[in-house]
Amino acid sequence: LKSETVLVAAGPGTPEVLGTLTGYDGFASRFPLHRVPGLLVRSPDISPHQMVRRVVYFSGGPELHILPDFNGGLKIGADDTDGMVDTDSPPEELRRVAAILLDRAKERLPDFIGADCVNDCTMTVGVRPYPMDGHSLAGPLPGAQGLYVIATHSGITLAPALGDLMADLITTGRMPDALEPFTLNRVEGLG
């Protein structure tokens, strides 16, 4: 397909997609993005108890993020447990890290069952993009007319805001002030 404008939002595959689009294989080894495996635990249905209704980030203690799951349970993860497991980790290792997350959830949500439900949980290891400086990458790729990039660790939570900002940039050609700190111009060798 031919297009004057392309937005690459390929998660951890961003460097490879950029290499394919531009013909520059160096993106695979030089693009400022880590691939970080992270465990997401889905609890069984806890209905009728609705403990959270949106994404909640807990700080001031062990990290934790919790969001409601369509199955009536919770999705639970934490940045500091990312990297404790990998896509080929054995089930017992997944259960060990899941128990940590479930017990943290119980500390924050006292009515939650905690690690006692670990064997009834679904555990998924996802590989997420993590920009090297910890901040989202979003904006035009310097030197590539019509090529835009979004790469961020918190894609699900930031997608609405980043999508609106990028749509504004692409359709008007004006850089939104809120997007300026996240452009690729700040990355040495790209800007």
C-alpha positions, 0 to 999 in steps of 0.5 A: 500500500502506498501512503503519504503518511504512516504512523508506526505503533508496533510496540516492541516490534517498532525498530524492525518495522522502522527498518523495513519501512526505511530500509535502514537495518540499524534501527533494529540495534540502535532504536532507543527501546528496550523489550521488557517482559511483564506478567499480567495476572487475571483473577477469577470472577470476584462478582458481585464485589466491584473493587475497581472501575478503572485503572488504578496505580498504587504507589507509596509502597510496593508498586501495583496497577489494577484494572477491571477485567471483562470476566468480572475479575481484576488484571494485576501487574507492577513495573517492578516485577517486570523482568522477573519472568520471561516468555519461556518461564516455567509455570511455577515461576509464573505462579511465584511472581503472580502470588507476589502481585496477588498479595500486593492487591490484597494489601490495597484491597482488603476484601480481595482474596490474594494469593489464595486464588493463584491456581485459578488465575490466568497468567500472561507474559507480554513483551512491552516496549520501554523507551530507554529514558522511560518516557514515551516516544511520540512524533515524527521520525526526524528526516523521514517525511510523513513517518510518525512513531509512537512507542510507550510502555503504557500504551493501553492507558496513554493511547487515548491521549497520544492518539488525539495528540498525534491525530492533531499533529498529523492533520494540522501539521502543528506540534501540540505543546503537550506532545513536544517533550516526547518527540524523537528529537530528544533522542541522540542520533535521531533528532 
